[in-house]
């Protein structure tokens, strides 16, 4: 049967929490009023993540997994969205698996009000972001850069998202940057369309430190913002 919801979770070197997180998620989804699939989008792991993901897919019929050829979050997320079969897609993180967000987002998407895209924001009014202060500051800096460079109008671009798959496919295919900035570009491009979007506040409590250190991401983030600015503002690429 075609599932109602596809849950796409990119993973990279997550052997320490992968099995427990997926099994806990499946348990929390029991009894909810929609059918679902979980797509584990592995990308370039050097530990036992692939082996464990394949084991989960063998044990649970609602779980499937695939591997990208490199450590590239954005590429894995994009491929997961394109492989998804559900009417609705939820983009989650293995250290979050926030079923409360699922309920809020799907309620909005299925409400008949025309909402196409929902972002779980850790910066919106009512949210609780329990990450270290330097990471909270980095999020605010990134948001400010995106507002100035490409007209971003929200409070968050990374993390939890949910949307009607058919409404977003063209936007997904228009995105040009990858790694961490694919998620930001997706949100920015939605804001530049006629699609209706909204943000809902989330409580963020991560289960482990980031798998890629913040400061290692900075050069790619800056290059991606410059590239997006050229494409969106000037219609040119490099």
Number of C-alpha atoms within 10 A of each C-alpha: 6 12 16 15 24 26 24 29 26 27 27 24 19 23 18 12 14 21 17 12 18 20 13 12 17 17 10 14 15 10 8 9 9 11 16 23 22 25 24 27 26 27 24 19 18 12 13 13 22 24 10 15 26 15 15 20 16 13 10 13 10 16 20 18 20 18 19 18 12 13 19 19 23 19 21 28 28 24 17 27 25 14 13 22 19 20 16 25 27 27 25 24 19 23 20 18 21 19 13 11 23 22 13 16 27 21 12 21 22 13 10 8 9 12 19 23 27 25 27 29 27 26 23 17 12 12 15 15 19 13 14 9 10 9 13 14 12 14 18 14 12 16 20 15 15 21 15 11 16 20 17 22 15 19 20 21 25 22 16 25 24 26 23 20 22 13 14 18 13 10 16 21 11 11 18 15 21 20 18 18 23 23 23 23 26 21 23 23 19 18 18 13 10 8 14 14 19 16 19 20 19 22 18 19 13 15 11 12 10 10 10 11 9 11 8 9 13 12 9 15 17 14 13 21 20 15 17 25 19 16 15 16 12 9 9 11 12 7
